[in-house]
């Protein structure tokens, strides 16, 4: 580096970091799309719920799980791409930091789980990629799902309500049971989130003394345990029981097999409640990407609605990759 010339002329850059970043993301998404095509026809460890004795489900919308099994995948817009990239970056940050402790970790592609599940004379594979697990040869035995907090809603759930998201808890519990390992859900909030009116009203103590109510950066951890198949999580020293069971998670997958085998979307019902059986004040289906574009309960019509949307917007339909039009 030289001492700057006071009269130096430097041209405008011809390179765009922003464009290069999105080009790199697009390449990564194309690689991911190819893997999604190869993975159609499998039950996915990260797209999971729990079937309750009532016949209702909690967690991921069953139609979303069925769509992914069939090979449907929505194209991601710029906002969604950045959202997911933030999640990947968060996982990489955790791996980098914990590697400094000399604990042998394995993650993602190197940490694949797979097991067969039989139902209705059909055997399918359940596959998944836990975010981070201590190496089987390590003295420490534990694992984690890392979730980046990118919205006020998740920040409120983790930091103020002290409760993991339904689908996050069920995913972590599934991996814990499949690996036979203690497990955690770790939420990383590295930003300041403004608190909206209803948040301030519901959690006034959290904002006491603040001139401008915000949810500050924080790392929030929920350790899990499973006792006789029943899933619990911990908030500090408080153990909280849920309605989620390992048997219910396996039954959820069997339900997906049955729905696909019989081409029937009507024999199950998505419950509008959380992991503590508490009713939501809004309709979950209104926030489900699959249900918003394919609301029908008729098998053929539902498939046509999904296919039409994906062809128009780009994505994967039944194992075929489409470009947006």
Order of alpha helices (4+ residues) and beta strands (2+ residues): alpha-beta-beta-beta-alpha-beta-alpha-beta-beta-beta-beta-beta-alpha-alpha-beta-beta-alpha-beta-beta-beta-beta-alpha-beta-alpha-alpha-beta-beta
